[in-house]
Amino acid sequence: MSAFKSTGRRKFLKLSALAATAIPFFRFRTVPGNSKIGSPVLVSTWRNTDANAAAWKVLSSNGHALDAVEQGARVPEANPKDTSVGYGGLPDREGIVTLDACIMDEKSNCGSVAFVQGFKHPVSIARMVMEKTPHVMLVGRGAEQFAASQGFKRENLLTKESERAWKEWLKKSEYKPYHNPGQHDTIGILALDGNGNLSGACTTSGMAYKMHGRVGDSPIIGAGLYVDGEVGAATATGVGEEMIRIAGSHTIVELMRNGRSPQEACEEAIKRLISKRGEEKARELSVAFLALSRSGEVGAYSTNNVFEYTISSPDHQHVVIKSPSYFN
Ligand code: SD4
């Protein structure tokens, strides 16, 4: 699934060759923790080393950031052991797995699907929405019909393990998303390729045991993901209702546009969220942001101290870094 029609691709290859001779391929920057990174750069939420490895294959062969983030996001989508994304995702309270995803490139082209059932790779369906329709977002049955028309295969996504966990949950039917950091594994993935293009993707099965029909931040452009090729990109993980409330990812990119570093922007967004909720309530909320600037600088910040992200660069082969947080 190429991002480019053949003429566009030829132009891109020409430009890539030009860029490779005109500028040094790797520019070194500093990320929190004083580690040096270069361009291309890739970051993803949580401990997503396999996803980064797949995306890095694309970036390290001079591929486009959009292809990289899609390939990266497909890894946890296909992994039955990842209970927050795609196949094997924990279901809603009716026992149904419903998926949300979006993707966005450096030109603000974007596609999104929400409340999709029976398809393993919502990120690729979102990309098809972006590339093959005049729309940005398709939901539910419409998204599924579209996916089928594009040749995506219908599959059962509820694994035995997830079904067992759901049946166990049903015994008490307690819904405590705020206290459940272990169940936030959504992947948000941001890439800056060797030609300076930024892209991002985000994919999730949402909060475990959510109400049927609930959609979080992950497929909402501006909340779970935002990319501006001239500024930077941001993505989110955690209790989606909170990111939607402050249009979190868009807020971070706008802060960066106004001169904040990715780190400062993530911190300001988390603080805004906390000031709206009050410290007492916010202490229970698991929310994290990850940002990447157009120049390859990385920032991350979370409410509580459970958040980690995975970075790949010429110097960092899929290294997991602990994010700073507001509460210890
Ligand atoms: C949601 N933000 O649906 C997602 C959940 C999440 O790791 O991030 N889980 O609200």
py3Dmol code that shows the C-alpha trace and the ligand (Angstrom):
import py3Dmol

protein = """\
ATOM      1  CA  MET A   1       0.000   0.000   0.000  1.00  0.00           C
ATOM      2  CA  SER A   2       2.146   2.818  -1.235  1.00  0.00           C
ATOM      3  CA  ALA A   3       1.624   6.415  -0.209  1.00  0.00           C
ATOM      4  CA  PHE A   4       2.416   7.601  -3.688  1.00  0.00           C
ATOM      5  CA  LYS A   5       1.046   7.241  -7.146  1.00  0.00           C
ATOM      6  CA  SER A   6       3.824   6.264  -9.533  1.00  0.00           C
ATOM      7  CA  THR A   7       4.620   9.805 -10.732  1.00  0.00           C
ATOM      8  CA  GLY A   8       4.648  11.105  -7.164  1.00  0.00           C
ATOM      9  CA  ARG A   9       6.894   8.260  -6.178  1.00  0.00           C
ATOM     10  CA  ARG A  10       9.374   8.973  -8.993  1.00  0.00           C
ATOM     11  CA  LYS A  11       9.485  12.613  -7.918  1.00  0.00           C
ATOM     12  CA  PHE A  12       9.985  11.524  -4.329  1.00  0.00           C
ATOM     13  CA  LEU A  13      12.865   9.217  -5.217  1.00  0.00           C
ATOM     14  CA  LYS A  14      14.508  12.008  -7.204  1.00  0.00           C
ATOM     15  CA  LEU A  15      14.114  14.397  -4.281  1.00  0.00           C
ATOM     16  CA  SER A  16      15.441  11.767  -1.888  1.00  0.00           C
ATOM     17  CA  ALA A  17      18.563  11.312  -3.968  1.00  0.00           C
ATOM     18  CA  LEU A  18      19.011  15.082  -4.086  1.00  0.00           C
ATOM     19  CA  ALA A  19      18.488  15.442  -0.358  1.00  0.00           C
ATOM     20  CA  ALA A  20      20.948  12.664   0.379  1.00  0.00           C
ATOM     21  CA  THR A  21      23.703  14.530  -1.441  1.00  0.00           C
ATOM     22  CA  ALA A  22      22.689  18.016  -0.313  1.00  0.00           C
ATOM     23  CA  ILE A  23      22.387  17.516   3.478  1.00  0.00           C
ATOM     24  CA  PRO A  24      23.911  15.170   5.987  1.00  0.00           C
ATOM     25  CA  PHE A  25      21.479  12.292   6.404  1.00  0.00           C
ATOM     26  CA  PHE A  26      21.641  12.143  10.190  1.00  0.00           C
ATOM     27  CA  ARG A  27      21.323  15.306  12.261  1.00  0.00           C
ATOM     28  CA  PHE A  28      21.981  14.822  15.945  1.00  0.00           C
ATOM     29  CA  ARG A  29      19.716  16.167  18.624  1.00  0.00           C
ATOM     30  CA  THR A  30      19.215  15.822  22.323  1.00  0.00           C
ATOM     31  CA  VAL A  31      16.227  14.056  23.878  1.00  0.00           C
ATOM     32  CA  PRO A  32      15.249  14.043  27.558  1.00  0.00           C
ATOM     33  CA  GLY A  33      17.828  11.987  29.378  1.00  0.00           C
ATOM     34  CA  ASN A  34      20.615  13.598  27.370  1.00  0.00           C
ATOM     35  CA  SER A  35      20.775  10.884  24.783  1.00  0.00           C
ATOM     36  CA  LYS A  36      21.755  11.844  21.280  1.00  0.00           C
ATOM     37  CA  ILE A  37      19.394  11.014  18.491  1.00  0.00           C
ATOM     38  CA  GLY A  38      19.398  11.675  14.806  1.00  0.00           C
ATOM     39  CA  SER A  39      17.094  11.871  11.858  1.00  0.00           C
ATOM     40  CA  PRO A  40      15.257   9.673  10.943  1.00  0.00           C
ATOM     41  CA  VAL A  41      13.568   9.337  14.314  1.00  0.00           C
ATOM     42  CA  LEU A  42      10.727   7.144  15.416  1.00  0.00           C
ATOM     43  CA  VAL A  43       8.876   7.117  18.723  1.00  0.00           C
ATOM     44  CA  SER A  44       5.985   5.006  19.925  1.00  0.00           C
ATOM     45  CA  THR A  45       4.011   4.829  23.129  1.00  0.00           C
ATOM     46  CA  TRP A  46       4.840   2.104  25.631  1.00  0.00           C
ATOM     47  CA  ARG A  47       7.204  -0.812  25.198  1.00  0.00           C
ATOM     48  CA  ASN A  48       6.586  -1.293  21.488  1.00  0.00           C
ATOM     49  CA  THR A  49      10.015  -2.489  20.391  1.00  0.00           C
ATOM     50  CA  ASP A  50       8.690  -4.916  17.755  1.00  0.00           C
ATOM     51  CA  ALA A  51       6.525  -2.208  16.242  1.00  0.00           C
ATOM     52  CA  ASN A  52       9.489   0.152  16.135  1.00  0.00           C
ATOM     53  CA  ALA A  53      11.635  -2.529  14.518  1.00  0.00           C
ATOM     54  CA  ALA A  54       9.073  -2.963  11.718  1.00  0.00           C
ATOM     55  CA  ALA A  55       8.748   0.783  11.214  1.00  0.00           C
ATOM     56  CA  TRP A  56      12.503   1.276  11.373  1.00  0.00           C
ATOM     57  CA  LYS A  57      12.953  -1.148   8.481  1.00  0.00           C
ATOM     58  CA  VAL A  58      11.008   1.320   6.337  1.00  0.00           C
ATOM     59  CA  LEU A  59      12.805   4.415   7.628  1.00  0.00           C
ATOM     60  CA  SER A  60      16.281   2.950   7.425  1.00  0.00           C
ATOM     61  CA  SER A  61      15.785   2.099   3.772  1.00  0.00           C
ATOM     62  CA  ASN A  62      14.861   5.712   3.046  1.00  0.00           C
ATOM     63  CA  GLY A  63      11.118   4.954   3.098  1.00  0.00           C
ATOM     64  CA  HIS A  64       8.370   7.458   3.800  1.00  0.00           C
ATOM     65  CA  ALA A  65       7.269   8.164   7.382  1.00  0.00           C
ATOM     66  CA  LEU A  66       3.669   7.285   6.509  1.00  0.00           C
ATOM     67  CA  ASP A  67       4.627   3.758   5.440  1.00  0.00           C
ATOM     68  CA  ALA A  68       6.751   3.434   8.571  1.00  0.00           C
ATOM     69  CA  VAL A  69       3.993   4.331  11.021  1.00  0.00           C
ATOM     70  CA  GLU A  70       1.494   2.083   9.269  1.00  0.00           C
ATOM     71  CA  GLN A  71       3.877  -0.879   9.302  1.00  0.00           C
ATOM     72  CA  GLY A  72       4.700  -0.214  12.950  1.00  0.00           C
ATOM     73  CA  ALA A  73       1.067   0.030  14.033  1.00  0.00           C
ATOM     74  CA  ARG A  74       0.179  -3.224  12.297  1.00  0.00           C
ATOM     75  CA  VAL A  75       2.513  -5.174  14.593  1.00  0.00           C
ATOM     76  CA  PRO A  76       0.525  -4.877  17.856  1.00  0.00           C
ATOM     77  CA  GLU A  77      -2.709  -5.030  15.830  1.00  0.00           C
ATOM     78  CA  ALA A  78      -1.775  -8.561  14.785  1.00  0.00           C
ATOM     79  CA  ASN A  79      -0.412  -9.645  18.171  1.00  0.00           C
ATOM     80  CA  PRO A  80      -3.007 -11.632  20.165  1.00  0.00           C
ATOM     81  CA  LYS A  81      -1.007 -11.046  23.352  1.00  0.00           C
ATOM     82  CA  ASP A  82      -1.453  -7.289  23.146  1.00  0.00           C
ATOM     83  CA  THR A  83      -4.813  -6.842  24.852  1.00  0.00           C
ATOM     84  CA  SER A  84      -5.215  -3.135  24.053  1.00  0.00           C
ATOM     85  CA  VAL A  85      -4.863  -3.197  20.278  1.00  0.00           C
ATOM     86  CA  GLY A  86      -6.373  -5.145  17.366  1.00  0.00           C
ATOM     87  CA  TYR A  87      -6.604  -8.943  17.486  1.00  0.00           C
ATOM     88  CA  GLY A  88      -6.767 -10.079  21.125  1.00  0.00           C
ATOM     89  CA  GLY A  89      -7.916  -6.641  22.325  1.00  0.00           C
ATOM     90  CA  LEU A  90     -10.111  -6.795  25.416  1.00  0.00           C
ATOM     91  CA  PRO A  91     -13.772  -6.426  24.442  1.00  0.00           C
ATOM     92  CA  ASP A  92     -16.429  -3.976  25.554  1.00  0.00           C
ATOM     93  CA  ARG A  93     -18.860  -4.923  28.300  1.00  0.00           C
ATOM     94  CA  GLU A  94     -20.972  -6.924  25.822  1.00  0.00           C
ATOM     95  CA  GLY A  95     -17.984  -9.069  24.888  1.00  0.00           C
ATOM     96  CA  ILE A  96     -17.458  -7.411  21.499  1.00  0.00           C
ATOM     97  CA  VAL A  97     -14.041  -6.187  20.308  1.00  0.00           C
ATOM     98  CA  THR A  98     -14.386  -2.751  18.682  1.00  0.00           C
ATOM     99  CA  LEU A  99     -11.393  -0.980  17.220  1.00  0.00           C
ATOM    100  CA  ASP A 100     -10.410   2.648  16.572  1.00  0.00           C
ATOM    101  CA  ALA A 101      -7.468   3.986  14.553  1.00  0.00           C
ATOM    102  CA  CYS A 102      -6.211   6.952  12.577  1.00  0.00           C
ATOM    103  CA  ILE A 103      -3.266   8.011  10.464  1.00  0.00           C
ATOM    104  CA  MET A 104      -1.959  11.394   9.299  1.00  0.00           C
ATOM    105  CA  ASP A 105       0.843  12.643   7.061  1.00  0.00           C
ATOM    106  CA  GLU A 106       2.958  15.783   6.792  1.00  0.00           C
ATOM    107  CA  LYS A 107       0.473  17.490   4.486  1.00  0.00           C
ATOM    108  CA  SER A 108      -2.372  17.031   6.964  1.00  0.00           C
ATOM    109  CA  ASN A 109      -3.913  14.283   4.875  1.00  0.00           C
ATOM    110  CA  CYS A 110      -5.663  12.038   7.373  1.00  0.00           C
ATOM    111  CA  GLY A 111      -7.970   9.058   7.689  1.00  0.00           C
ATOM    112  CA  SER A 112      -9.739   7.490  10.600  1.00  0.00           C
ATOM    113  CA  VAL A 113     -12.051   4.633  11.535  1.00  0.00           C
ATOM    114  CA  ALA A 114     -13.940   4.067  14.759  1.00  0.00           C
ATOM    115  CA  PHE A 115     -16.133   1.366  16.295  1.00  0.00           C
ATOM    116  CA  VAL A 116     -14.956  -1.171  13.731  1.00  0.00           C
ATOM    117  CA  GLN A 117     -15.666  -4.843  14.350  1.00  0.00           C
ATOM    118  CA  GLY A 118     -14.175  -7.921  12.701  1.00  0.00           C
ATOM    119  CA  PHE A 119     -11.125  -6.436  10.987  1.00  0.00           C
ATOM    120  CA  LYS A 120      -7.640  -6.847  12.372  1.00  0.00           C
ATOM    121  CA  HIS A 121      -5.925  -3.819  10.846  1.00  0.00           C
ATOM    122  CA  PRO A 122      -7.948  -0.643  11.393  1.00  0.00           C
ATOM    123  CA  VAL A 123      -4.844   1.509  10.780  1.00  0.00           C
ATOM    124  CA  SER A 124      -4.689   0.265   7.194  1.00  0.00           C
ATOM    125  CA  ILE A 125      -8.426   0.805   6.739  1.00  0.00           C
ATOM    126  CA  ALA A 126      -7.901   4.361   8.048  1.00  0.00           C
ATOM    127  CA  ARG A 127      -5.186   4.844   5.460  1.00  0.00           C
ATOM    128  CA  MET A 128      -7.565   3.665   2.743  1.00  0.00           C
ATOM    129  CA  VAL A 129     -10.186   6.141   3.974  1.00  0.00           C
ATOM    130  CA  MET A 130      -7.518   8.832   3.625  1.00  0.00           C
ATOM    131  CA  GLU A 131      -6.357   7.771   0.190  1.00  0.00           C
ATOM    132  CA  LYS A 132      -9.489   6.433  -1.493  1.00  0.00           C
ATOM    133  CA  THR A 133     -12.408   8.463  -0.182  1.00  0.00           C
ATOM    134  CA  PRO A 134     -13.301  12.154   0.012  1.00  0.00           C
ATOM    135  CA  HIS A 135     -13.812  11.702   3.775  1.00  0.00           C
ATOM    136  CA  VAL A 136     -11.667  11.644   6.887  1.00  0.00           C
ATOM    137  CA  MET A 137     -13.633   9.358   9.172  1.00  0.00           C
ATOM    138  CA  LEU A 138     -15.832   6.296   8.771  1.00  0.00           C
ATOM    139  CA  VAL A 139     -17.441   4.513  11.699  1.00  0.00           C
ATOM    140  CA  GLY A 140     -19.128   1.222  12.510  1.00  0.00           C
ATOM    141  CA  ARG A 141     -20.905  -0.670   9.796  1.00  0.00           C
ATOM    142  CA  GLY A 142     -20.003   1.879   7.125  1.00  0.00           C
ATOM    143  CA  ALA A 143     -16.316   1.482   7.916  1.00  0.00           C
ATOM    144  CA  GLU A 144     -16.698  -2.295   7.832  1.00  0.00           C
ATOM    145  CA  GLN A 145     -18.488  -2.221   4.465  1.00  0.00           C
ATOM    146  CA  PHE A 146     -15.735  -0.005   3.105  1.00  0.00           C
ATOM    147  CA  ALA A 147     -13.042  -2.322   4.492  1.00  0.00           C
ATOM    148  CA  ALA A 148     -14.674  -5.350   2.865  1.00  0.00           C
ATOM    149  CA  SER A 149     -14.918  -3.467  -0.444  1.00  0.00           C
ATOM    150  CA  GLN A 150     -11.158  -2.823  -0.260  1.00  0.00           C
ATOM    151  CA  GLY A 151     -10.379  -6.493   0.202  1.00  0.00           C
ATOM    152  CA  PHE A 152      -9.771  -6.545   3.969  1.00  0.00           C
ATOM    153  CA  LYS A 153     -10.631  -9.929   5.465  1.00  0.00           C
ATOM    154  CA  ARG A 154     -13.298 -10.336   8.161  1.00  0.00           C
ATOM    155  CA  GLU A 155     -11.978 -12.168  11.207  1.00  0.00           C
ATOM    156  CA  ASN A 156     -12.977 -13.020  14.740  1.00  0.00           C
ATOM    157  CA  LEU A 157     -10.842 -10.790  16.978  1.00  0.00           C
ATOM    158  CA  LEU A 158     -11.908 -12.137  20.370  1.00  0.00           C
ATOM    159  CA  THR A 159      -9.247 -14.583  21.540  1.00  0.00           C
ATOM    160  CA  LYS A 160      -9.980 -17.281  24.132  1.00  0.00           C
ATOM    161  CA  GLU A 161      -7.810 -15.387  26.653  1.00  0.00           C
ATOM    162  CA  SER A 162      -9.646 -12.096  26.152  1.00  0.00           C
ATOM    163  CA  GLU A 163     -13.010 -13.856  26.330  1.00  0.00           C
ATOM    164  CA  ARG A 164     -11.944 -15.517  29.573  1.00  0.00           C
ATOM    165  CA  ALA A 165     -10.811 -12.170  31.028  1.00  0.00           C
ATOM    166  CA  TRP A 166     -14.126 -10.578  30.030  1.00  0.00           C
ATOM    167  CA  LYS A 167     -16.149 -13.409  31.658  1.00  0.00           C
ATOM    168  CA  GLU A 168     -14.102 -12.968  34.802  1.00  0.00           C
ATOM    169  CA  TRP A 169     -14.759  -9.207  34.686  1.00  0.00           C
ATOM    170  CA  LEU A 170     -18.501  -9.845  34.275  1.00  0.00           C
ATOM    171  CA  LYS A 171     -18.637 -11.435  37.727  1.00  0.00           C
ATOM    172  CA  LYS A 172     -18.196  -8.015  39.331  1.00  0.00           C
ATOM    173  CA  SER A 173     -18.711  -5.792  36.291  1.00  0.00           C
ATOM    174  CA  GLU A 174     -16.668  -3.023  37.838  1.00  0.00           C
ATOM    175  CA  TYR A 175     -15.542  -0.363  35.392  1.00  0.00           C
ATOM    176  CA  LYS A 176     -12.543   1.558  36.658  1.00  0.00           C
ATOM    177  CA  PRO A 177     -10.612   2.928  33.724  1.00  0.00           C
ATOM    178  CA  TYR A 178      -9.025   5.521  35.979  1.00  0.00           C
ATOM    179  CA  HIS A 179      -7.305   2.912  38.135  1.00  0.00           C
ATOM    180  CA  ASN A 180      -6.132   0.663  35.405  1.00  0.00           C
ATOM    181  CA  PRO A 181      -2.775   1.784  34.044  1.00  0.00           C
ATOM    182  CA  GLY A 182      -1.901  -1.819  33.180  1.00  0.00           C
ATOM    183  CA  GLN A 183      -4.601  -1.788  30.551  1.00  0.00           C
ATOM    184  CA  HIS A 184      -3.377   1.230  28.612  1.00  0.00           C
ATOM    185  CA  ASP A 185      -1.245  -0.139  25.844  1.00  0.00           C
ATOM    186  CA  THR A 186      -2.561   1.757  22.862  1.00  0.00           C
ATOM    187  CA  ILE A 187       0.111   2.444  20.292  1.00  0.00           C
ATOM    188  CA  GLY A 188       0.615   5.984  19.068  1.00  0.00           C
ATOM    189  CA  ILE A 189       3.586   6.103  16.700  1.00  0.00           C
ATOM    190  CA  LEU A 190       5.316   9.163  15.217  1.00  0.00           C
ATOM    191  CA  ALA A 191       8.028   9.176  12.575  1.00  0.00           C
ATOM    192  CA  LEU A 192      10.329  11.683  10.947  1.00  0.00           C
ATOM    193  CA  ASP A 193      11.879  10.175   7.861  1.00  0.00           C
ATOM    194  CA  GLY A 194      15.269  10.918   6.317  1.00  0.00           C
ATOM    195  CA  ASN A 195      13.685  13.431   3.950  1.00  0.00           C
ATOM    196  CA  GLY A 196      12.125  15.426   6.747  1.00  0.00           C
ATOM    197  CA  ASN A 197       8.563  14.120   6.367  1.00  0.00           C
ATOM    198  CA  LEU A 198       6.530  13.622   9.520  1.00  0.00           C
ATOM    199  CA  SER A 199       3.675  11.154   9.938  1.00  0.00           C
ATOM    200  CA  GLY A 200       1.776   9.515  12.772  1.00  0.00           C
ATOM    201  CA  ALA A 201      -0.675   6.725  13.505  1.00  0.00           C
ATOM    202  CA  CYS A 202      -2.666   5.609  16.504  1.00  0.00           C
ATOM    203  CA  THR A 203      -4.571   2.342  16.974  1.00  0.00           C
ATOM    204  CA  THR A 204      -6.446   0.779  19.890  1.00  0.00           C
ATOM    205  CA  SER A 205      -9.211  -1.514  21.065  1.00  0.00           C
ATOM    206  CA  GLY A 206     -10.065   1.284  23.496  1.00  0.00           C
ATOM    207  CA  MET A 207     -10.724   1.022  27.193  1.00  0.00           C
ATOM    208  CA  ALA A 208     -11.407  -2.557  28.236  1.00  0.00           C
ATOM    209  CA  TYR A 209     -15.074  -3.197  29.127  1.00  0.00           C
ATOM    210  CA  LYS A 210     -16.168   0.193  27.861  1.00  0.00           C
ATOM    211  CA  MET A 211     -19.833   0.789  27.013  1.00  0.00           C
ATOM    212  CA  HIS A 212     -20.816  -0.625  23.646  1.00  0.00           C
ATOM    213  CA  GLY A 213     -20.437   2.194  21.126  1.00  0.00           C
ATOM    214  CA  ARG A 214     -17.910   4.173  23.177  1.00  0.00           C
ATOM    215  CA  VAL A 215     -15.128   5.778  21.143  1.00  0.00           C
ATOM    216  CA  GLY A 216     -12.064   7.337  22.781  1.00  0.00           C
ATOM    217  CA  ASP A 217      -9.431   9.776  21.618  1.00  0.00           C
ATOM    218  CA  SER A 218      -7.367   7.419  19.467  1.00  0.00           C
ATOM    219  CA  PRO A 219      -9.243   7.831  16.146  1.00  0.00           C
ATOM    220  CA  ILE A 220      -9.998  11.524  16.738  1.00  0.00           C
ATOM    221  CA  ILE A 221      -7.664  13.735  14.736  1.00  0.00           C
ATOM    222  CA  GLY A 222      -6.448  16.396  17.159  1.00  0.00           C
ATOM    223  CA  ALA A 223      -7.083  14.330  20.289  1.00  0.00           C
ATOM    224  CA  GLY A 224      -5.205  11.014  19.964  1.00  0.00           C
ATOM    225  CA  LEU A 225      -3.006  12.160  17.091  1.00  0.00           C
ATOM    226  CA  TYR A 226      -2.033  15.307  15.257  1.00  0.00           C
ATOM    227  CA  VAL A 227       0.646  16.017  12.674  1.00  0.00           C
ATOM    228  CA  ASP A 228       1.696  19.293  11.110  1.00  0.00           C
ATOM    229  CA  GLY A 229       4.571  18.772   8.713  1.00  0.00           C
ATOM    230  CA  GLU A 230       5.897  22.260   9.370  1.00  0.00           C
ATOM    231  CA  VAL A 231       5.877  21.985  13.148  1.00  0.00           C
ATOM    232  CA  GLY A 232       5.725  18.522  14.653  1.00  0.00           C
ATOM    233  CA  ALA A 233       3.510  15.659  15.723  1.00  0.00           C
ATOM    234  CA  ALA A 234       1.912  14.426  18.925  1.00  0.00           C
ATOM    235  CA  THR A 235       0.021  11.372  20.104  1.00  0.00           C
ATOM    236  CA  ALA A 236      -1.652  10.204  23.288  1.00  0.00           C
ATOM    237  CA  THR A 237      -2.458   7.178  25.390  1.00  0.00           C
ATOM    238  CA  GLY A 238      -4.592   6.681  28.474  1.00  0.00           C
ATOM    239  CA  VAL A 239      -8.128   7.662  29.367  1.00  0.00           C
ATOM    240  CA  GLY A 240      -9.334   9.019  26.035  1.00  0.00           C
ATOM    241  CA  GLU A 241     -12.107  11.186  27.406  1.00  0.00           C
ATOM    242  CA  GLU A 242      -9.435  13.388  28.997  1.00  0.00           C
ATOM    243  CA  MET A 243      -7.465  13.940  25.774  1.00  0.00           C
ATOM    244  CA  ILE A 244     -10.637  14.758  23.857  1.00  0.00           C
ATOM    245  CA  ARG A 245     -11.565  17.377  26.479  1.00  0.00           C
ATOM    246  CA  ILE A 246      -8.440  19.424  25.720  1.00  0.00           C
ATOM    247  CA  ALA A 247      -7.900  18.339  22.064  1.00  0.00           C
ATOM    248  CA  GLY A 248      -4.593  17.154  23.489  1.00  0.00           C
ATOM    249  CA  SER A 249      -2.451  16.289  20.475  1.00  0.00           C
ATOM    250  CA  HIS A 250      -3.493  19.379  18.548  1.00  0.00           C
ATOM    251  CA  THR A 251      -2.851  21.512  21.629  1.00  0.00           C
ATOM    252  CA  ILE A 252       0.695  20.163  21.828  1.00  0.00           C
ATOM    253  CA  VAL A 253       1.444  20.843  18.173  1.00  0.00           C
ATOM    254  CA  GLU A 254       0.090  24.389  18.526  1.00  0.00           C
ATOM    255  CA  LEU A 255       2.256  24.959  21.585  1.00  0.00           C
ATOM    256  CA  MET A 256       5.250  23.780  19.572  1.00  0.00           C
ATOM    257  CA  ARG A 257       4.260  26.145  16.767  1.00  0.00           C
ATOM    258  CA  ASN A 258       4.418  28.931  19.314  1.00  0.00           C
ATOM    259  CA  GLY A 259       7.940  28.057  20.311  1.00  0.00           C
ATOM    260  CA  ARG A 260       7.654  25.416  23.042  1.00  0.00           C
ATOM    261  CA  SER A 261       9.911  22.399  22.829  1.00  0.00           C
ATOM    262  CA  PRO A 262       8.099  19.030  22.521  1.00  0.00           C
ATOM    263  CA  GLN A 263       8.882  18.414  26.193  1.00  0.00           C
ATOM    264  CA  GLU A 264       7.513  21.771  27.333  1.00  0.00           C
ATOM    265  CA  ALA A 265       4.425  21.300  25.161  1.00  0.00           C
ATOM    266  CA  CYS A 266       3.640  17.836  26.596  1.00  0.00           C
ATOM    267  CA  GLU A 267       4.077  19.175  30.128  1.00  0.00           C
ATOM    268  CA  GLU A 268       1.815  22.139  29.470  1.00  0.00           C
ATOM    269  CA  ALA A 269      -0.936  19.911  28.034  1.00  0.00           C
ATOM    270  CA  ILE A 270      -0.825  17.565  31.034  1.00  0.00           C
ATOM    271  CA  LYS A 271      -0.880  20.529  33.424  1.00  0.00           C
ATOM    272  CA  ARG A 272      -3.869  22.012  31.598  1.00  0.00           C
ATOM    273  CA  LEU A 273      -5.697  18.731  31.930  1.00  0.00           C
ATOM    274  CA  ILE A 274      -4.840  18.534  35.615  1.00  0.00           C
ATOM    275  CA  SER A 275      -5.923  22.106  36.262  1.00  0.00           C
ATOM    276  CA  LYS A 276      -9.303  21.349  34.678  1.00  0.00           C
ATOM    277  CA  ARG A 277      -9.797  18.168  36.702  1.00  0.00           C
ATOM    278  CA  GLY A 278      -8.229  19.256  39.974  1.00  0.00           C
ATOM    279  CA  GLU A 279      -5.250  17.429  41.447  1.00  0.00           C
ATOM    280  CA  GLU A 280      -7.280  14.979  43.486  1.00  0.00           C
ATOM    281  CA  LYS A 281      -9.232  13.589  40.554  1.00  0.00           C
ATOM    282  CA  ALA A 282      -6.306  13.908  38.131  1.00  0.00           C
ATOM    283  CA  ARG A 283      -4.132  11.759  40.390  1.00  0.00           C
ATOM    284  CA  GLU A 284      -6.332   8.812  39.403  1.00  0.00           C
ATOM    285  CA  LEU A 285      -6.118   9.491  35.689  1.00  0.00           C
ATOM    286  CA  SER A 286      -3.636   7.690  33.511  1.00  0.00           C
ATOM    287  CA  VAL A 287      -2.896  10.023  30.597  1.00  0.00           C
ATOM    288  CA  ALA A 288       0.322  10.438  28.610  1.00  0.00           C
ATOM    289  CA  PHE A 289       1.507  12.454  25.621  1.00  0.00           C
ATOM    290  CA  LEU A 290       4.408  11.873  23.271  1.00  0.00           C
ATOM    291  CA  ALA A 291       5.661  14.494  20.787  1.00  0.00           C
ATOM    292  CA  LEU A 292       8.215  14.777  18.017  1.00  0.00           C
ATOM    293  CA  SER A 293       9.283  18.054  16.454  1.00  0.00           C
ATOM    294  CA  ARG A 294      10.035  18.641  12.813  1.00  0.00           C
ATOM    295  CA  SER A 295      13.718  18.827  13.771  1.00  0.00           C
ATOM    296  CA  GLY A 296      13.711  15.439  15.502  1.00  0.00           C
ATOM    297  CA  GLU A 297      13.414  16.510  19.127  1.00  0.00           C
ATOM    298  CA  VAL A 298      11.322  14.266  21.380  1.00  0.00           C
ATOM    299  CA  GLY A 299       9.156  15.068  24.402  1.00  0.00           C
ATOM    300  CA  ALA A 300       7.017  12.922  26.713  1.00  0.00           C
ATOM    301  CA  TYR A 301       5.011  13.551  29.856  1.00  0.00           C
ATOM    302  CA  SER A 302       2.312  11.753  31.793  1.00  0.00           C
ATOM    303  CA  THR A 303       0.071  12.221  34.791  1.00  0.00           C
ATOM    304  CA  ASN A 304       1.284   9.210  36.777  1.00  0.00           C
ATOM    305  CA  ASN A 305       4.688   7.570  36.627  1.00  0.00           C
ATOM    306  CA  VAL A 306       3.875   4.450  34.611  1.00  0.00           C
ATOM    307  CA  PHE A 307       4.410   5.755  31.117  1.00  0.00           C
ATOM    308  CA  GLU A 308       7.239   4.543  28.893  1.00  0.00           C
ATOM    309  CA  TYR A 309       7.944   5.110  25.237  1.00  0.00           C
ATOM    310  CA  THR A 310      10.172   3.447  22.679  1.00  0.00           C
ATOM    311  CA  ILE A 311      12.602   5.411  20.558  1.00  0.00           C
ATOM    312  CA  SER A 312      14.468   4.405  17.424  1.00  0.00           C
ATOM    313  CA  SER A 313      17.145   6.435  15.710  1.00  0.00           C
ATOM    314  CA  PRO A 314      20.522   5.669  14.199  1.00  0.00           C
ATOM    315  CA  ASP A 315      21.849   5.642  17.783  1.00  0.00           C
ATOM    316  CA  HIS A 316      18.857   4.063  19.515  1.00  0.00           C
ATOM    317  CA  GLN A 317      17.748   0.698  18.261  1.00  0.00           C
ATOM    318  CA  HIS A 318      14.318   0.546  19.847  1.00  0.00           C
ATOM    319  CA  VAL A 319      15.217   1.755  23.307  1.00  0.00           C
ATOM    320  CA  VAL A 320      12.542   2.004  26.002  1.00  0.00           C
ATOM    321  CA  ILE A 321      12.639   5.254  27.993  1.00  0.00           C
ATOM    322  CA  LYS A 322      10.713   6.084  31.145  1.00  0.00           C
ATOM    323  CA  SER A 323       8.700   9.273  30.778  1.00  0.00           C
ATOM    324  CA  PRO A 324       8.771  11.997  33.408  1.00  0.00           C
ATOM    325  CA  SER A 325       5.408  12.540  35.089  1.00  0.00           C
ATOM    326  CA  TYR A 326       3.478  15.120  37.099  1.00  0.00           C
ATOM    327  CA  PHE A 327       2.693  12.788  40.012  1.00  0.00           C
ATOM    328  CA  ASN A 328       5.278  10.370  41.384  1.00  0.00           C
TER     329      ASN A 328
END
"""
ligand_1 = """\
10
SD4
C -8.917 5.146 24.587
N -6.779 6.184 24.635
O -9.672 4.454 23.902
C -7.441 4.925 24.460
C -7.046 3.902 25.457
C -5.597 3.718 25.621
O -3.889 2.310 26.082
O -4.768 4.568 25.395
N -5.207 2.549 26.002
O -9.321 5.986 25.398
"""
view = py3Dmol.view(width=600, height=400)
view.addModel(protein, "pdb")
view.setStyle({"model": 0}, {"cartoon": {"style": "trace"}})
view.addModel(ligand_1, "xyz")
view.setStyle({"model": 1}, {"stick": {}})
view.zoomTo()
view.show()
